[in-house]
C-alpha cells in the first residue's frame, strides 16, 4: 500500500516511487538475494505497475530493470577482465609460502594447515571451491593415488590424480584424525568431510573457504590487485597446457568439456603456440624408438644415451 500511496501522490509532489523501489532493491541485495531473484522481482513489479497503469501513469520499474541488467553485465565483464589477469608462478609460490608460514601458530594449527592444503590443492589441480569443499574422506583413494570428485558444476563425477601431492594429503589426514580424536583406520567408507570449519566438525562452507583463502591473498598483497580463488583454476589449466598436456587430458582432470577449456580457461599467446609446435615437432613428429635396439631419435640427449647402450650391447 505504501507504494500505491507514493504513486498516487506523485503527480502532486512531482516525484514517483523510485526512491522506495531503490531502497527495496538495496534491501534485497544487502540480505543476500541472488541476482535471479532480484530480476524476477523487478519483472513482477513491472507487470504489477502495468496493471494499474491507467490510475498511476509512468512506470519506474521498466527503467530500473533495464539499468539493473546493464549493471549486472558490467559486473560480469569486470569478472571476465579479472580472470584474464593470469596469475604467475611467483605469485602462486608467494601465496603458498605465506599460507604454510601460518602453521607455526600452534593455537590455530589445524585451521592454518587446512588453509595451506586447500590452497595447494586449488593451485595444483585447478579445482572449483565447491568441488574442493565437497570432498569426503571416503573420496580419497591413497592406494590408487587419486581423489574422486562428486560435487562438480556439471553434475558429472571425475577423478584427479594426486601422485605429486600424495604425501601432502596423507599428512593432512594424519593431522585431521589426531586433531579430532578419530582412530586411524580404513577410510574407504568414511563419509566425514575432508575439510572442516573447525572445532564444530562441520563441513567448511563455500563462503568461509573463500574468505580464508582471500585473506591469504590480501596478506601477500594480491587481493587488491583483482586476484581471486577462481583464478587458480585459470592458472592451472594454462600451466598444464604450457607443460605439454593435451586439452583432452586437461579437461578430464579438471572436470570440464574441451570446448569450455579452450573458450574460457586457456590463456594462450603467440609464444605458447610456437612452444607447443616445437615440442610437437620434436616429440610428436620426429622422435621414434627402434623396437630392436632401443635407439631413440628426435632428442639429442636421448640419442646419445641410446647410442651408448647400443654400442655396449655390441661389445
C-alpha positions as CSV (number, residue, x, y, z in Angstrom):
1,X,0.0,0.0,0.0
2,X,2.9,2.4,0.7
3,X,3.9,2.0,-2.9
4,X,0.4,2.8,-4.2
5,X,0.1,5.8,-1.9
6,X,3.5,7.0,-3.1
7,X,2.4,6.7,-6.7
8,X,-0.9,8.4,-6.0
9,X,1.0,11.4,-4.6
10,X,3.5,11.5,-7.5
11,X,1.5,14.0,-9.6
12,X,1.1,16.4,-6.7
13,X,4.6,16.2,-5.2
14,X,6.4,15.9,-8.6
15,X,8.1,12.6,-7.6
16,X,7.3,8.9,-8.0
17,X,8.1,5.7,-6.1
18,X,11.7,5.5,-7.5
19,X,13.2,6.1,-4.1
20,X,11.1,3.4,-2.5
21,X,11.9,0.9,-5.2
22,X,15.6,1.6,-5.0
23,X,15.5,1.2,-1.2
24,X,13.7,-2.2,-1.7
25,X,16.3,-3.3,-4.3
26,X,19.1,-2.3,-1.9
27,X,17.4,-4.3,0.8
28,X,17.3,-7.4,-1.3
29,X,21.0,-7.1,-2.2
30,X,22.0,-6.5,1.4
31,X,20.1,-9.5,2.6
32,X,22.0,-11.7,0.0
33,X,19.2,-12.2,-2.5
34,X,20.7,-13.7,-5.7
35,X,20.6,-11.7,-8.9
36,X,18.0,-14.0,-10.4
37,X,15.6,-13.3,-7.6
38,X,16.1,-9.5,-8.0
39,X,15.5,-9.7,-11.7
40,X,12.3,-11.8,-11.1
41,X,11.1,-9.3,-8.5
42,X,11.6,-6.4,-10.9
43,X,9.7,-8.3,-13.6
44,X,6.8,-8.9,-11.3
45,X,6.7,-5.3,-10.1
46,X,6.8,-4.1,-13.7
47,X,3.8,-6.2,-14.6
48,X,2.1,-5.1,-11.4
49,X,2.5,-1.5,-12.3
50,X,1.2,-2.1,-15.8
51,X,-2.0,-3.4,-14.3
52,X,-2.5,-0.1,-12.6
53,X,-1.2,2.0,-15.5
54,X,-4.4,3.9,-16.1
55,X,-4.6,5.2,-12.5
56,X,-0.8,5.7,-12.0
57,X,0.9,6.8,-15.2
58,X,4.6,6.4,-15.5
59,X,6.4,3.1,-14.9
60,X,9.6,3.4,-12.9
61,X,10.3,-0.3,-12.9
62,X,10.9,-0.6,-16.7
63,X,13.9,1.8,-16.5
64,X,15.2,0.2,-13.2
65,X,15.0,-3.3,-14.6
66,X,17.0,-2.2,-17.7
67,X,19.6,-0.4,-15.6
68,X,19.9,-3.5,-13.3
69,X,20.6,-5.6,-16.4
70,X,23.3,-3.2,-17.5
71,X,24.9,-3.1,-14.0
72,X,25.0,-6.9,-13.8
73,X,26.5,-7.0,-17.3
74,X,29.2,-4.6,-16.3
75,X,29.9,-6.7,-13.2
76,X,30.2,-9.8,-15.4
77,X,32.6,-8.1,-17.8
78,X,34.7,-7.0,-14.8
79,X,34.8,-10.6,-13.6
80,X,36.0,-11.7,-17.1
81,X,38.6,-9.0,-17.2
82,X,39.8,-10.1,-13.8
83,X,40.1,-13.8,-14.8
84,X,42.2,-12.7,-17.8
85,X,44.8,-11.4,-15.4
86,X,46.5,-14.8,-15.3
87,X,48.5,-15.4,-12.1
88,X,52.2,-16.1,-12.3
89,X,54.3,-18.9,-10.8
90,X,55.9,-16.4,-8.5
91,X,52.6,-15.2,-7.2
92,X,51.5,-18.8,-6.5
93,X,54.7,-19.6,-4.7
94,X,54.3,-16.4,-2.6
95,X,50.7,-17.4,-1.6
96,X,51.7,-21.0,-0.7
97,X,54.7,-19.9,1.3
98,X,52.8,-17.4,3.3
99,X,50.0,-19.9,4.0
100,X,52.4,-22.5,5.3
101,X,54.2,-19.9,7.5
102,X,50.9,-19.5,9.5
103,X,51.1,-23.2,10.6
104,X,53.7,-22.1,13.1
105,X,51.0,-20.6,15.2
106,X,50.1,-23.6,17.5
107,X,46.8,-22.0,18.7
108,X,45.3,-22.2,15.2
109,X,47.3,-25.0,13.8
110,X,44.5,-27.1,12.2
111,X,42.9,-24.0,10.6
112,X,46.2,-22.8,9.2
113,X,47.2,-26.2,8.0
114,X,43.8,-26.8,6.4
115,X,44.0,-23.4,4.5
116,X,47.5,-24.2,3.2
117,X,46.4,-27.7,2.0
118,X,43.3,-26.2,0.3
119,X,45.4,-23.6,-1.5
120,X,47.9,-26.2,-2.7
121,X,45.0,-28.4,-4.0
122,X,43.4,-25.5,-5.8
123,X,46.7,-24.4,-7.3
124,X,47.8,-27.9,-8.3
125,X,44.6,-29.2,-9.7
126,X,42.5,-26.2,-10.6
127,X,39.5,-27.4,-8.5
128,X,36.5,-25.2,-8.0
129,X,35.9,-24.2,-4.4
130,X,32.6,-26.1,-4.4
131,X,34.3,-29.3,-5.6
132,X,37.1,-28.9,-3.0
133,X,34.9,-28.5,0.0
134,X,32.6,-31.3,-1.3
135,X,35.3,-33.9,-0.9
136,X,34.7,-36.6,1.8
137,X,37.4,-38.7,3.4
138,X,36.0,-41.7,1.6
139,X,36.6,-40.0,-1.8
140,X,40.4,-40.1,-1.1
141,X,42.0,-43.3,-2.5
142,X,45.6,-43.4,-1.4
143,X,46.1,-46.9,-2.9
144,X,45.1,-45.7,-6.4
145,X,46.7,-42.3,-5.8
146,X,43.6,-40.3,-6.7
147,X,40.6,-38.3,-5.3
148,X,37.1,-38.8,-6.7
149,X,35.2,-35.5,-7.2
150,X,31.5,-36.0,-6.9
151,X,30.4,-32.3,-6.4
152,X,31.0,-30.9,-9.8
153,X,29.3,-28.0,-11.6
154,X,28.1,-30.1,-14.4
155,X,26.9,-32.9,-12.1
156,X,29.4,-35.3,-13.7
157,X,31.9,-37.0,-11.3
158,X,35.6,-37.1,-12.3
159,X,38.9,-38.1,-10.8
160,X,42.1,-36.2,-10.1
161,X,45.5,-38.0,-9.8
162,X,47.4,-37.0,-6.6
163,X,50.7,-38.7,-7.2
164,X,52.6,-35.5,-6.8
165,X,50.6,-34.5,-3.6
166,X,50.1,-37.8,-2.0
167,X,52.4,-37.1,0.9
168,X,50.6,-33.8,1.5
169,X,47.2,-35.5,1.5
170,X,48.5,-38.3,3.7
171,X,50.0,-35.9,6.3
172,X,46.8,-33.9,6.3
173,X,44.7,-37.0,7.1
174,X,47.0,-37.9,9.9
175,X,46.7,-34.4,11.5
176,X,42.9,-34.5,10.8
177,X,42.4,-37.8,12.7
178,X,44.7,-36.8,15.5
179,X,43.2,-33.3,16.0
180,X,39.6,-34.5,16.2
181,X,40.3,-37.7,18.1
182,X,39.3,-40.1,15.4
183,X,41.0,-43.6,15.3
184,X,43.3,-44.2,12.4
185,X,41.8,-46.9,10.2
186,X,40.2,-47.6,6.9
187,X,38.8,-44.5,5.2
188,X,37.0,-46.1,2.3
189,X,33.6,-45.8,3.9
190,X,34.3,-42.6,5.9
191,X,31.6,-40.1,5.0
192,X,33.1,-37.2,7.1
193,X,34.0,-34.1,5.2
194,X,37.7,-33.8,4.3
195,X,37.8,-30.1,5.2
196,X,36.2,-29.0,8.4
197,X,35.2,-25.5,9.6
198,X,36.8,-26.0,13.0
199,X,36.0,-27.4,16.4
200,X,32.4,-28.0,15.5
201,X,33.5,-30.6,13.0
202,X,31.1,-29.4,10.3
203,X,32.0,-29.1,6.6
204,X,33.6,-25.8,5.8
205,X,31.2,-23.6,3.8
206,X,31.9,-22.1,0.4
207,X,31.9,-18.5,1.8
208,X,34.2,-19.5,4.7
209,X,36.7,-21.2,2.4
210,X,36.8,-18.2,0.0
211,X,37.2,-15.8,2.9
212,X,40.1,-17.8,4.4
213,X,41.9,-18.0,1.0
214,X,41.2,-14.4,0.1
215,X,42.7,-13.4,3.4
216,X,45.9,-15.1,2.4
217,X,45.8,-13.3,-1.0
218,X,45.4,-10.0,0.9
219,X,48.3,-10.7,3.2
220,X,50.7,-11.0,0.3
221,X,49.2,-8.0,-1.5
222,X,47.3,-9.8,-4.3
223,X,43.7,-9.5,-3.3
224,X,43.7,-5.8,-4.0
225,X,45.1,-6.4,-7.5
226,X,42.0,-8.3,-8.5
227,X,43.2,-11.8,-7.7
228,X,40.6,-14.4,-6.8
229,X,40.3,-18.0,-5.8
230,X,38.8,-18.9,-9.2
231,X,41.9,-17.6,-11.0
232,X,43.8,-20.6,-9.6
233,X,41.6,-22.7,-12.0
234,X,42.6,-20.5,-14.9
235,X,46.2,-20.6,-13.8
236,X,46.3,-24.4,-13.6
237,X,44.6,-25.1,-16.9
238,X,47.0,-22.8,-18.8
239,X,50.0,-24.2,-16.9
240,X,49.0,-27.8,-17.8
241,X,48.8,-26.7,-21.5
242,X,52.1,-24.9,-21.4
243,X,53.8,-28.0,-19.9
244,X,52.6,-30.1,-22.9
245,X,49.4,-31.8,-21.5
246,X,46.8,-32.3,-24.2
247,X,43.5,-30.4,-23.9
248,X,41.6,-33.7,-23.8
249,X,43.5,-34.9,-20.7
250,X,43.3,-31.4,-19.0
251,X,39.5,-31.4,-19.5
252,X,39.2,-34.8,-17.8
253,X,41.4,-33.9,-14.8
254,X,39.6,-30.6,-14.4
255,X,36.1,-31.9,-15.0
256,X,35.0,-29.8,-17.9
257,X,34.5,-30.1,-21.7
258,X,37.3,-29.4,-24.1
259,X,35.2,-26.7,-25.6
260,X,34.8,-24.9,-22.3
261,X,38.5,-25.4,-21.5
262,X,39.6,-23.7,-24.8
263,X,37.0,-21.0,-24.7
264,X,37.3,-19.9,-21.1
265,X,40.3,-21.2,-19.3
266,X,43.3,-21.4,-21.7
267,X,45.1,-18.1,-21.9
268,X,47.4,-18.7,-24.8
269,X,49.7,-16.2,-26.5
270,X,51.8,-16.5,-29.7
271,X,54.8,-17.7,-27.6
272,X,52.7,-20.6,-26.3
273,X,51.7,-21.6,-29.8
274,X,55.3,-21.6,-31.0
275,X,56.4,-23.6,-28.0
276,X,53.7,-26.2,-28.4
277,X,54.6,-26.6,-32.1
278,X,58.3,-27.0,-31.4
279,X,57.5,-29.6,-28.7
280,X,55.3,-31.5,-31.1
281,X,57.9,-31.2,-33.9
282,X,60.4,-32.9,-31.6
283,X,58.4,-35.4,-29.6
284,X,55.3,-36.0,-31.7
285,X,56.6,-36.0,-35.2
286,X,60.3,-36.8,-35.3
287,X,61.0,-38.9,-32.2
288,X,60.9,-42.7,-32.6
289,X,62.4,-45.7,-30.8
290,X,63.8,-48.7,-32.6
291,X,61.9,-51.8,-31.3
292,X,65.0,-53.9,-31.9
293,X,67.8,-51.9,-30.2
294,X,66.1,-49.2,-28.3
295,X,67.7,-46.4,-30.2
296,X,65.8,-43.1,-29.9
297,X,65.8,-40.2,-32.4
298,X,64.5,-36.7,-32.0
299,X,66.2,-35.8,-28.7
300,X,69.9,-35.2,-28.6
301,X,70.4,-36.3,-25.0
302,X,68.3,-39.5,-25.6
303,X,70.1,-40.1,-28.9
304,X,73.5,-40.0,-27.0
305,X,72.3,-42.3,-24.2
306,X,70.6,-44.7,-26.6
307,X,73.7,-44.9,-28.8
308,X,75.9,-45.7,-25.9
309,X,73.6,-48.5,-24.9
310,X,73.6,-49.8,-28.5
311,X,77.4,-49.8,-28.6
312,X,77.6,-51.5,-25.2
313,X,75.3,-54.3,-26.5
314,X,77.6,-54.9,-29.5
315,X,80.7,-55.4,-27.4
